[in-house]
Amino acid sequence: MSARVEIDIRSKRFGGQEVLRDISLTLAPGERVALLGPSGVGKSTLLRIAAGLDSAFEGSVRGAGRVAMVFQEPTLLPWRNARDNLTLTTGISAPLAEQALADVGLAGRGDAFPGRLSLGQQRRLALARALAARPDFLVLDEPFASLDAGTAAEMLALTARLVAESGATTLFVTHAPAEAEALADHVIVMSGQPAKLQLDPL
Amino acid sequence: MPADVPPARGSLAVTAASLAGLLALWSAAALLAADPGLMPGPWLVGPLMWQEAVSGRLWLHLGATLARVAAAFGLAMLLGTALGLAMGRLPRLDRWLDPWLVVLLNLPALVTIVLCYIWIGLTEAAAVTAVALNKVPMVTVMLREGVRALDPGLDAMARVFRMSPSARLRHVVLPQLAPHLAAAARAGLALIWKIVLVVEFLGRSSGVGFQIHLYFQLFDVGMVLAYALAFIAVMLAIEKLLLQPWEAHVRRWRGP
């Protein structure tokens, strides 16, 4: 259920602009790594490459296996109810989907359309979907963005518990140091132009 | 997305009054013309419609026309959607095919019909092909716009979770295209039934268009109007009873 993921990016450009150079990152099986850095430094770009969504770069990503991702936006199918959002995207059965909903505190909400859920609930559903895929490699892109402080803290505790239970190798992007420390074994700081990585001594 | 404004309670009354006004205008014109052969009033056309309905001829010709409308509509929506999807997704294909689309969009319906009849023969296949060909470019253009507006976030989600191509099409792409499909269907139906009448006028021996041709040669304005009005009524019924409920169904997730 976990993968040894080797990310090796020699160069990533958008047009003439080089945003990433000589980035090498290896995640041990089951390891949880947080990427910390200011907005616009290329964290999401690195994450998209790691998740296999962007192949227009020099370098390679190896060993990712089955990937699941929690996006910055919940990115749900608004025309399908919560249960279908789990079954259609990950292929799990309806009873398992109900269980997955209960695991994130959405018990009994299987018939609700995403538009009827609060942002916090939508984020829970997105988390449930990523875990329902039983990933070897889990990628989370600012999963607590634009939540109020109370909801974000709750969501952080829930995410930390479920990610640890899943045992998936996890790469997680944030700009909040407290989130990074709560969720990850290691924190890596990303900075510069083009961006470089640096292990946070904390 | 602005909420769909439900028709106000008074709007049905306004529609009814507006249609009554049209009927009154027609009656006034008929009285002024004072020539039932040239401008028969509603009181003459109504009984003609009844007479054709009772004899069964009206249903025979309406059925023939509707079958052609359905066949051409289905073919055009299928081809146009496929082309629109391909051109919206593949910019290179779009660059190559776009000029063809512009030519086809500007090709008069009459030319397509005449050429289809000459090349394929005076057959049912030629009639349906000619109508569908007139409609395909419009569906393509409307669907291409829809494909260009697809949410890249959902596309990324579908790729990460490795949804199968058919699941992606059915659950991710088509629901986003539903408003564009509905608009294309609505505009398409309005265009297609008019072209079907021309096709029947020029080269078929059944259908509303054929009947209009027949009574045009007999200078029987009453029968021309009777068939035209009957067909308008059928198309309005299809719009109200099929198209609008379907649109409401695909929009249900937006909620009240």
Chai-1 contact restraints between the chains, C-beta under 6 A:
chainA,res_idxA,chainB,res_idxB,connection_type,confidence,min_distance_angstrom,max_distance_angstrom,comment,restraint_id
A,A51,B,V160,contact,1.0,0.0,6.0,A-B,restraint_1
A,L53,B,A156,contact,1.0,0.0,6.0,A-B,restraint_2
A,V67,B,V160,contact,1.0,0.0,6.0,A-B,restraint_3
A,M69,B,V160,contact,1.0,0.0,6.0,A-B,restraint_4
A,E73,B,G153,contact,1.0,0.0,6.0,A-B,restraint_5
A,T75,B,G153,contact,1.0,0.0,6.0,A-B,restraint_6
A,T75,B,M157,contact,1.0,0.0,6.0,A-B,restraint_7
A,P78,B,W253,contact,1.0,0.0,6.0,A-B,restraint_8
A,W79,B,P175,contact,1.0,0.0,6.0,A-B,restraint_9
A,W79,B,W253,contact,1.0,0.0,6.0,A-B,restraint_10
A,L88,B,H171,contact,1.0,0.0,6.0,A-B,restraint_11
A,T89,B,F161,contact,1.0,0.0,6.0,A-B,restraint_12
A,F113,B,W253,contact,1.0,0.0,6.0,A-B,restraint_13
A,G115,B,G255,contact,1.0,0.0,6.0,A-B,restraint_14
A,A133,B,F161,contact,1.0,0.0,6.0,A-B,restraint_15
